[in-house]
Amino acid sequence: MYTIEIADKLFWVGAVDWSIRDFHGYSTEKGTTYNSYLLRDEKNVLFDTVKKPFTQDLLHNIRRVMDPEQIDYIVVNHVEMDHSGALPDIIHTCKPEKIFCSLNGKKAMIAHFHNEDWPFEVVKTGDSLSVGKRTIQFLETRMLHWPDSMFSYIPEDKILISSDAFGQHWATSERFADEVDEPELFRHAAKYYANILLLFSTHVQKLLATVGEMGLEFDMICPDHGLIWRGDSQKIIAAYDSWSRQEPKQKALIIYESMWESTEKMAKAVAFGLLKQDVKVKMLDLKLNHRSDIMTEVLDARALLFGSATLNNGMLPNVADFMMYLRGLAPANKIGAAFGSYGWSGEAVKLMNERMQEMKIDVVDEGLRVRYVPTHEDLGKCVELGAKMGKAMKQK
Ligand code: FEO
């Protein structure tokens, strides 16, 4: 993918990864991009790099703008390897005068590359750097989503280079958000938030408040993944505000896995009980739905109902996998309940209740177990469980 001048003297020189399908547990079914930006001024500045296998793509793109040795400064907004894997080769080729990063960024680079003699220049929030006609202001964004993360802001052009924030995992030939289908764009942005940033939602709220207090305006937001937001950035900022508040809708998810269709029969009956309470319901069979897609649904759901048969005195593996993944992302403001069939021991419901309590999900019912195959009466109890959850969703 060729370089493009995205604003006056600011070039996208990154790489498009059409083939990646797994990003440490996140299904990137449409690939991703590793965005790197090159600013031409009296000092030439490269913002972040790319994943190591794409080093040559980055160098080719830089060469379309200038000789890499003309790069004076590299700004490392984030050290995770999808943005710094190419860094050793780029530093070797470009021989930059300085590498700007946060203190945590310097520590992380040394821990990754074991190279203390790089020309680090540590910056913190409020520091700025004149590069000619433009200034770069730095804003540390610790834990969004790594300790080293920071933003770079060019006030003369109102351009924010936002590291992982506001990104999407979506490989496209277009570079701007206004060139692609908006509902699909926001679906990718929501999935990205739910799977990468949800855990750090309180930090997002603080950051948005800080940005407001600083009076920063954005004509362009340039993330390290996906499409660039230009013009009115309010939509994506409002979405981040909404997602980070974790204010749920009247939406229930039935997240389940069945062995011999008994738990599935229970799931359908629970759904019927919820529907009778006029709440929105989604059935998510863990055999068919990837954990990271279910997380996107969790983002604005109020009720999570987990269903699992008992296998080997535990829950089914896909249910255990999802609950572990969910726990790491620490969703807030959820209520929950569990159900499932069993043959002789039947521990799954108890274990799912324990996992929910660990996650501070408000468990509103002790759960429902059915031996082997549910009877008509058993299914009636499942409908009652769904109805109870539907009522609880409206109360809390
Ligand atoms: Fe896209 Fe946290 O790296």
Boltz pocket constraint, residues with backbone or C-beta under 6 A from the ligand:
constraints:
  - pocket:
      binder: B
      contacts: [[A, 78], [A, 80], [A, 81], [A, 82], [A, 83], [A, 145], [A, 146], [A, 164], [A, 224], [A, 225]]
      max_distance: 6.0
